[in-house]
Amino acid sequence: MRSSLLPIALALSAPAFAQSTSAGDVPPKDVKDAPKEDKDVVKASVDEDAQPVQRSIPLRGRTLGYTATPGHLTIRNEKGEPIVSMFYVAYTVPSPGRARPVTFLFNGGPGSSTMWLHMGSVGPMKVDASIPETIAGPPFRYVANPDTLLDVSDLVFIDAPTTGLSRLLGKAENKDVMGVDPDIDVFTRTVQRYLTKYQRWNSPKFIIGESYGTTRAAGLVDSLLNVGVQVNGVTFMSTVFNFADFQGDQSMINFMPTYAADAWYHGKIPGKPPLEAFLQQARDFASGPYALALQKGHAISAEEKQSVAQQMSQLTGLSADYIVRSNLRVDPSRFRRELLRDRRQIIGRIDSRYLGTEPDLVGESADYDPQGSAITGGFVGALNDYLMRDLGYKTPLTYRPNNYAETQGGGWSFAHKSADGRQPLADTSVDLADAMRQNPRMKVLSVNGIYDLATPFHGAEYEFKHMAIEPQLQQNIRYTYYSAGHMMYIDPPSARKLKDDLAAFYAGAL
């Protein structure tokens, strides 16, 4: 399967499971149209359910007891009509006498379930994907998570409509949930319903969104504020707010420092200088000489083009000749194929530490994502075993790792009614800025993998630093970086650092 950026961005896109052996939080370009009738939908019930079980895990020399509650919330429109049965798995710890924080977590796509965050990040159980290689075949191993956030906050993992075990209800159609705005509306109602059902209105509230989930989270904190739900803190993991930043020259500028990180990791930079200083050099080049050269277009002289190509070659490991022939613009899929062509290898998109091979040495771009192929089977197998056998959840539905066939088959609307007005192509940083202005106590954490070729860390920096907020509000934003990819939490050292960074962030937001 060829997985490349969708025409308008997708950063959001990683390899799909439903249509191929790839996987991830973000969809491919070549998904097929969905079948006209989804027989699985008719099995969804309008009645809410919750099936709690008691569990415990060892954690830092003690035992952490908790309640795991898989269930469905019935979401209704303004007329009171049921439109979506939203599946969630909540983890709660008894906390007599004080209101414990509650965190709502979701993946992206659009069209991804929250299987990845649920089974890979800060939940109490975790799939073992500890090295950048293919997970061994079944039985897949999932274990108590030493880096769970459950000792700091209760956790609620939510599957987006039509993914996981979430389904449409009644007369609802795809158009009622598939789009930037209807999606934000459904998640707003889901958070409200959970707070009401479990009497958590006075709990400190946090949001964690990954990939397209960051697009959703930026709009969600503003939407929640507008209905009276004040959020203490929001974490953006592998960020994309403005889809226009994945087009044209700005996209090339945003990806350039990630190319440098990948070249450094794979030994294409002579002498392997200290990584942090090297990445700063790449940032300075990308936003300085490189941006200026791209801006000149055909007006650039041959001498300047050659000079910029030489500098870019020293930072990316590509030949200056290849860069010149690419008109200084090497898109991510070409880079993934070209960097290690001499070794007969391609690098991953979601995590460029992963390696794969192609059928020949002359292809222009990578045909698949080695990272997706490496971990999908383990996550899908483990999630189903954990949910249906270990937790004993009873349902007639089939768990959907994603629903890219419908969300990416032309059915998703990227138009957005932002805090500043109508946008034909969503930029929810406008909504985040509005929420930060109205709620200046809300804290923001930007979580970035330096080997992420889907949502590059320099792109996240650009988007955060171009929001219309005053300098004192910019101080509410904290940036953290990890020596891993888009799903940095699957890397054990990064997962430990992420837990520490989140714990410190929560302490500062309360």
N, C-alpha and C positions, 0 to 999 in steps of 0.2 A: 504494500500500500504506500503510495506517495503521500507523505504528510508535509505540507508546506503551509506558509501563512495564508489565511483567508484574505481575500482581496481588501477587506477593510481592517484587518489586523491580525488575526488572532494569535496574538499573545495568548489569548484565551485558548489556544488550541494545542492540545497534545493529542497523541494518537488515540484512536477510539477502540473500545473493546467490542462493541456490538457488531461492528462491520469488519474487524480484523483482529489480529493477535496483539496489536499495540494497545496502549492504554495511557491514561493520565487524566489530569484535571481539565484538559483543554482540547477541543475537537479538531479533526483533520479537515482538509478541503473537500475530499472526494466521498463524502457520505452519500448514501442513497436516499431517495424519497421514502418516507415512512409508508407502511401499508395503510389502506384507507380505513380499515376496521381494526381496533385493538381489543381483542377479546378479553385481555387481562383487566381492562378497565371495569367491565361489568361486575367483577368480583369485589371491587372496593365497596366498603360499607360506609354509609353516612353516619353511623354510630361511632362515637369515639371509643377507643379502647386503650388500656394500659395494663401491662403484664409485668409488674415489678418482681424482681428477685434480689436476694441478699448475696453479696459477694465481698471478698476481701483480698488484698494483695500485700505482700511484704514491701515496705518502703522505708529505706534508710534506718534499718534496725528496729522498726516497729511494724505493727499491722494496721493497715488502713481499711476499715470497714466502710461499705457504701451500699446504696441501693441502685441497681441498674434497672431502668424502666424503659423498655421499648414500647411504643404505642403510636396512635394516630390522633391528630387534632382535626376537627372538622372546621374548615374555614368558610365563612359566609360573606356574601357581598352586601352592599348597602340595603338591599331589599330583604335580607335575611335568608336568601337562598344559598344552599350549600354548593360550593364551587370546587373545593379541593380537599382531599383527605391527605394531610401532611404527616409523613412519618418522621419520627424522631427517636433518638435513644438518649435518655437523660441519666446522668450519674450524679447522685446527691449524697452528701455526708451530713449526718445529724449535727446540728449546731444550736443547742439550747441556749436561749438568752441573747442571741445576737443574729442579725441578718447576714447570712453568708453571701458572698458574691455569686452571681450566676452568669455564665458565659454562653453565648449562642455562637455556634461554629457552622460554617458551610464552605463547600468547595465551589467550583465555578463552571466553566464550559464556554458559554451557557449550555447546559444540558448534562452536566456531570452530577452524579450522586455525591454524597459526602463520605463515601467509603474510604477515600484516601486519608483525610484528616482523622476520621473515626478510628481506623485501624493502623495508622502510621505515625500520628503526631503526639498529642498530649492526653489521650484517653488512658484508662487504666490497663488496657491490654493492647499489645502492639505486634504487628507482623515483623518477623526478623528479615530485614532487607539490608543487612549491615555492611555489605561490601558492594562496590559498583560492578556486579556481575549478575548473571541470571540466577534467580532463586531456584534452589533445587526443587525437583518435582514433589508431588504429594507423597506423604502427608505434609502439609505446610505447617510451619511452626509459628505460633503466636504465643507470647509470653507476657508476664506482668511487666508493665512499663516502668522502669526506674526513673523516667523523666516525665511522669504524668503531672498535669497541672491540677489534679483533683484535690491535692492537699491545700491548694490556694483558693480554688473556686469550684462550685458545682458546674457541670458541663452539659450542654444540650446540643447534640449533633443533629442537624436538620437536613433532610433530603429535599432538593428542589422539586417543584411540581413535575410529574411524569417520570421522575428518576427514582432510583432506590425502590421503596415501597410507597411513595407518594403518588396519588392518582387523582384525576379529575372526577368530579361528582355531578350528578343531575344533568342539567342542560349545558354545563360549561364546555367550551371548545378550546382548542389550542390557543386561539388568538386571545383568549381571556387571561392567559397566564404567560404566554411566550412573547416577551418583549421587555425592554429595560424597565418601563414604568409598571406594567401589570405585575412583573416579577417582584419589584420593590414593594408594591401594594400587598401582595400575598404574604411576603415575609414580615411586613409590618403587622398584619393581622395575626400571623402565626405567633410572633413574640407577644402581642397583646393577649392572645388566647392562652398561651402558656402561663403568663404572669397571673391571669385570672384563675385558671384551673388549679394552679398549685400555690396560690396566695403569695406570690413573689414580687408584688408591686413595690414593696419598700426595700428590696434587696439591691445592693450595688450591681450595676449591669455593665457587661462588657460584650464586645462583638469581636470575633476573629473570622476574617474572610480570606480565602486564597484565590489568586488568579482572577477569573471573572468575578469570583466572590468578593474581590476588592472593589470592583465596579459597583456591585450590589451594596456592599457595606457602606461606601461613601454616600450613596443615595439613601440608604436605610437609616443612618443615624440622623439625617435631616428629616426624613419622613416620620420617624419615631418621635423626634422632638416636637413636630407639628401636631402630634396627638397626645402630647404630654408625657412621653417616656424619655426621661433624661438619661443618657448613657455616660458612665464614668470614663470609659476608655475604649478605643477601637484599635485593633491590630490588623495591619494590611500586610499580607504575606504574598510576595511575588506580584507586584502591583501593576494594574493598568486602569487608569481613569479615563483618559482621553484617547479615543480610537484614532483620531487624526494623527497622533504621534507615531503610529505604525505605518505611515505612508510617507513617501518622499524622502528628502534629505535629512529631516529630523530623525527619522528611523535609523538611517545609517550612522548618525552621530551617537544615538542612544546605544547602539549595539557595539560600537567600536571598542570600548573598554572591556566588554565581555570577551570579544575576540582576543584581546591581549591576555586576559586571565586564562583562556583556554590554551593559547599558545604557550604560555608559561607552564601550565600544568603538564602539558604533553611534551615538554622538553624542546620546544622550538625556539626558545630564547637563549642565546649563548650566555653561559655563566649564571643563569637563573638568579637575577638580582633579587633583593628583598621584595616580597610580593606587594606589600602595602604601598611602598614608594613607587614601584613599577606601575601599579594601577592608577596612582595619582598622576603619574606622567602620562598615562593613556587618557585619563579624563581631560587633562590640560590640552593635550593634542587634539582630542575630539572636539572640544568646545572652542578651540582657538584656531590654529592653522587649518585643520581639516574642515571645520564648519565654514570658514572663510573661502576655502578653495571650492567647496560644493556650491556656495552661494554665487560664485562667479559664473558658473555654468560654462558655456562655450567661450566666454571671454577670458578664461584662464589661459595663461601662456603655456607653451610646451615645457618650458624650463620649470615653471612653478608646479605644473602637474607632476613632472618627474621628481622634483624635490619632495613633494607631499607623498608620493608613492614610496619613495625611499624611506621616509620617516614611518609611514604606515607599515612597511615591510618589517622594519626593526621591531615594531610593537606587536605584530600579528603573526609573524612567521611565514606569511605569504610572499611570493616573489614580487619584486617591484614591477616586473613585466606583466604578471597576471593582474595586478592592481591597475596598471595603466590601461590594459586591454579591457578591464571592467569599468573604465571611465571613473575610477576611484570609488565605485559603488559596488561592494560585494555583499549580496544579500545573505541572510543567515543560512539558508539551505545550501547555497553554493559554498559558503565557508565550511560548513560541516563536511562537505565532500572533498574540498581542496586541501584543508590543513594537513591531513595525514595521507594524502594520495600516494606519496612515495612509500608509505608503509602498507598500502593496500587496505586502509581502514577508513571508516567514517566515525564521527563523534555524535553523541546524543544531542537532542534538542532540549528536552526537559532537564537533562543533567549531562553536561558535556564530558564528564569523566567516563561515561560509558562508551564502549567501543563496539563497532560492528563491521561487517564486510559487505561488499556489493558484488554483483556478478561479473563486473568488468572494471577497467580503470579509466574509461573515457566518459562516464556519465557527468552531466552538468551539476546535478544536485543529489542529495541523499533521498533514497526511496522509502526509508522507514526510520523509526526512532529506536535505537538499541536500548534506551532506558525503558521505554514502554514495554517492549518485548520481554525485558528482563524481569519485571515485577508484577505484571498484570495478573498472571495465573495465580501467584501467591496471594495477592490481595483479594481477588474474587473468591478463591477457594476458602481462604481463612474467614472472610466476612460471613459467608453463608454458613460455614460450620459453627462459628462463634454465635451468630444470631439465632439460628434455628436449633442447634443441638445444645450448646453450652448454656445460653440464656433461655432456651426452650420456647422461643417466640412462635406462636401459632398463627398462621395466616395462609389463605389460599393463593396469595399473590407470589409472583416471581420477582426476586430482587434484580433491578436493572442497574448495572454499573454506570450506564449513561443512557441518554436518549438523544444522541446527536443526529440520528436520522430525521427527527422532527425539528429539533431546535436549529440545526444547521442546514436543513433542506429548503431554506427559503422562508421558513415560518417564523423566524425571530425578528422582531422589530427593534432596531438600534436607535430609533428616534426617542427623544427624551424631553419631557417638560421639566426643565431644571429650575433651580431657585431664581435664575436670571432670565427665564423665558424658554421658548421652544428651541430645541436643537435637532437638526436632521441626523446628526451622528453624536452619540452620547459623550459627554464629558462630565462625569459626576464629581470631579474635583470642585466644581462650582457648588454642589450641594454640601460637600464636606466643609468648604470654606464658610458657607452660610451657617452650618451647624456649629463650627468653631467660634464664629462671631457671636452667635446667640448663647452659646454655652462655653464661655472661655475657660472653664475649669476642666473641660474634657481633654484627656491626654490621647496622643496618637503615637503608635509604634509602627515604624516601617521595617519590615523583615525581608532581607534580600540574600539570595544565593548568588555567589559570584560566578558560578558556572551554569547559569540559567540562560539559555538561548531562546526562551519563549517570552519572558518578561524581564528584560535586562535591567540590572541595578542602576545604571546611569539614566535609564528612562524613568525609573521611579524617582530618582533625585530631581530630574528635570520637572516632573509633574508636581511634586510637592513644593518645589521652590518657585513655581510659577502660579501658585494660588493667590487669590486676591485677599490676603490677610496681612495684618500689621506685624511688624517684627516681633512684638511680644508674644503673639500667637504662634509664630514660627518656632518659638522656644518650647512650645508644647509638643513638638514633633521630635521623636528620637529615632535615629537610624541604627540598625544593627546588620552585620554582614557575616556570612557563613561560608566556609570552604566546601560548598556543595551546590546543588542545583535548585530548580524550581521547588522541589519537595525536600527542602534541606533537612527536614526532620527524620528522613530515613537513614541519614548518616549519623552514627553514634556520637562522635565528638560534637557535631553541630547540634544534635538533639539535646545534649547536656547543656551546651551554651544557650540554646533557645529557652530551655526551662528556666535557667538562671536569669536570663534577660526578661522573660515574661514575669517571673516572680518579682523582680525589682520594679518592673513597669506597673504591676498591680499595686504594689506598696506605695508607689508615688502617685497613683490615681485615686487612692482612697482617702 
